[in-house]
Amino acid sequence: TDKASKVDKIKTCFMLSENLIADAGDKVIYVRLLEPNGNLMGKGMDEYAVEIEGNKILCSEKKTIYYENEAMDMCVYVDLPENTELEEGEYKVEIYTASAKIGESTFELRAGWL
C-alpha cells in the first residue's frame, strides 16, 4: 500500500549483485529506514548497528543470509510498533553490509483516507 494510515510493516526488497571476489558464507545485511523528518524507524538498538569508516550507524533491521557469490534477490521486513501513525512524505531506505553502504532508495507514502 502507499497509504500512510494502512502501514504496519515495511517490506524492503533488493538484489545483491554477483561478487566473485568476496568470500562466500554468512553475511549480515542491515536495513536503515528513515522517516521524512530523518528519524530512524524500527529497532535502532546497538545489535542493529553497523560501523562504517569509524561511524556507528543504527539500523532498523538486520538479516543474516548465506551468500554464494551469485546475484540473489532478498527481502527484509521492518515491523512497526502497534498504533504507529506514519506521516505522509518521502521515506529513505539504506542498505549496508558489515563494511559498506551497498544501496539506497526512497518511497512515498500518501495520506490515508478519512
HUTAFEN-V402268 format. One record per residue. N is the residue number from 1. D_FIRST is the distance of its C-alpha to the first C-alpha in Angstrom with 1 decimal. Layout:
BEGIN
n:N d_first:D_FIRST
n:N d_first:D_FIRST
END
This chain:
BEGIN
n:1 d_first:0.0
n:2 d_first:3.8
n:3 d_first:5.6
n:4 d_first:8.2
n:5 d_first:9.6
n:6 d_first:7.1
n:7 d_first:7.2
n:8 d_first:10.3
n:9 d_first:10.5
n:10 d_first:9.7
n:11 d_first:10.6
n:12 d_first:12.9
n:13 d_first:14.6
n:14 d_first:17.8
n:15 d_first:21.2
n:16 d_first:24.4
n:17 d_first:27.2
n:18 d_first:30.6
n:19 d_first:33.1
n:20 d_first:36.6
n:21 d_first:38.1
n:22 d_first:36.0
n:23 d_first:37.3
n:24 d_first:35.5
n:25 d_first:34.5
n:26 d_first:32.1
n:27 d_first:29.9
n:28 d_first:27.6
n:29 d_first:24.4
n:30 d_first:23.1
n:31 d_first:19.6
n:32 d_first:19.7
n:33 d_first:16.6
n:34 d_first:17.7
n:35 d_first:16.4
n:36 d_first:17.2
n:37 d_first:20.5
n:38 d_first:21.3
n:39 d_first:21.2
n:40 d_first:20.5
n:41 d_first:17.6
n:42 d_first:18.4
n:43 d_first:21.9
n:44 d_first:24.0
n:45 d_first:27.2
n:46 d_first:30.1
n:47 d_first:29.4
n:48 d_first:26.1
n:49 d_first:28.2
n:50 d_first:29.5
n:51 d_first:32.5
n:52 d_first:32.5
n:53 d_first:35.8
n:54 d_first:36.9
n:55 d_first:33.8
n:56 d_first:31.9
n:57 d_first:28.2
n:58 d_first:26.1
n:59 d_first:22.9
n:60 d_first:19.9
n:61 d_first:20.4
n:62 d_first:22.7
n:63 d_first:23.2
n:64 d_first:26.6
n:65 d_first:26.9
n:66 d_first:30.0
n:67 d_first:30.2
n:68 d_first:32.7
n:69 d_first:32.9
n:70 d_first:30.8
n:71 d_first:27.5
n:72 d_first:24.7
n:73 d_first:20.9
n:74 d_first:19.4
n:75 d_first:16.3
n:76 d_first:16.4
n:77 d_first:14.3
n:78 d_first:14.7
n:79 d_first:14.8
n:80 d_first:14.7
n:81 d_first:17.6
n:82 d_first:17.4
n:83 d_first:16.9
n:84 d_first:15.5
n:85 d_first:14.5
n:86 d_first:12.7
n:87 d_first:14.0
n:88 d_first:12.5
n:89 d_first:13.8
n:90 d_first:14.1
n:91 d_first:13.8
n:92 d_first:16.3
n:93 d_first:16.5
n:94 d_first:20.0
n:95 d_first:21.4
n:96 d_first:25.0
n:97 d_first:27.7
n:98 d_first:30.7
n:99 d_first:32.4
n:100 d_first:30.1
n:101 d_first:26.9
n:102 d_first:25.6
n:103 d_first:22.5
n:104 d_first:20.0
n:105 d_first:17.1
n:106 d_first:14.7
n:107 d_first:11.2
n:108 d_first:10.2
n:109 d_first:8.3
n:110 d_first:9.5
n:111 d_first:11.3
n:112 d_first:10.1
n:113 d_first:12.3
n:114 d_first:15.7
END
